[in-house]
Amino acid sequence: MATPKFRMSRANTHSRRSQWKADNADLQTVKVDGREVRIPRRLVKAAQAGLIDVEQF
């Protein structure tokens, strides 16, 4: 793990942290019960097996 050699100012810390942004989950188009639905890739198998309700997506 990297260790800082010098103290970083609060302004520099806040400006560095403000640049971080979360990405939206990539959606895939999947046919479930004859309908095309866009859902996250990690839920595709569960949707095809009928374990989750795709109405909410």
C-alpha positions as CSV (number, residue, x, y, z in Angstrom):
1,M,0.0,0.0,0.0
2,A,1.3,3.5,-0.9
3,T,2.1,5.7,2.1
4,P,2.2,9.5,1.7
5,K,5.5,11.2,2.3
6,F,4.0,14.6,2.9
7,R,0.7,15.9,4.3
8,M,-1.8,16.8,1.6
9,S,-3.9,19.9,2.1
10,R,-7.6,19.7,2.6
11,A,-8.3,21.6,-0.6
12,N,-6.1,19.3,-2.6
13,T,-7.7,16.3,-1.0
14,H,-11.3,17.5,-1.7
15,S,-10.5,18.5,-5.3
16,R,-9.0,15.1,-6.0
17,R,-11.9,13.2,-4.5
18,S,-14.4,15.4,-6.3
19,Q,-13.1,14.0,-9.7
20,W,-14.2,10.4,-8.8
21,K,-17.5,9.4,-10.3
22,A,-19.3,6.1,-10.3
23,D,-20.3,4.5,-13.6
24,N,-23.7,3.3,-14.4
25,A,-24.1,-0.4,-14.9
26,D,-23.9,-1.5,-18.5
27,L,-27.3,-2.8,-19.7
28,Q,-27.8,-5.8,-22.0
29,T,-30.9,-6.4,-24.1
30,V,-32.4,-9.8,-23.2
31,K,-35.6,-11.6,-24.2
32,V,-37.6,-12.7,-21.2
33,D,-41.1,-14.1,-21.7
34,G,-41.2,-12.8,-25.2
35,R,-40.3,-9.3,-24.2
36,E,-37.1,-7.5,-24.8
37,V,-35.7,-6.0,-21.5
38,R,-32.6,-4.1,-20.8
39,I,-31.0,-5.3,-17.5
40,P,-27.5,-5.3,-16.0
41,R,-25.3,-8.1,-17.2
42,R,-24.9,-9.7,-13.7
43,L,-28.7,-10.3,-13.6
44,V,-29.1,-11.9,-17.0
45,K,-29.0,-15.5,-15.8
46,A,-31.3,-14.8,-12.9
47,A,-33.8,-13.2,-15.2
48,Q,-33.7,-16.0,-17.7
49,A,-34.2,-18.6,-14.9
50,G,-37.2,-16.5,-13.6
51,L,-35.7,-15.8,-10.2
52,I,-36.2,-12.0,-10.4
53,D,-39.1,-9.9,-11.6
54,V,-38.0,-7.9,-14.7
55,E,-40.9,-5.5,-14.4
56,Q,-38.9,-3.2,-12.2
57,F,-36.2,-2.6,-14.8
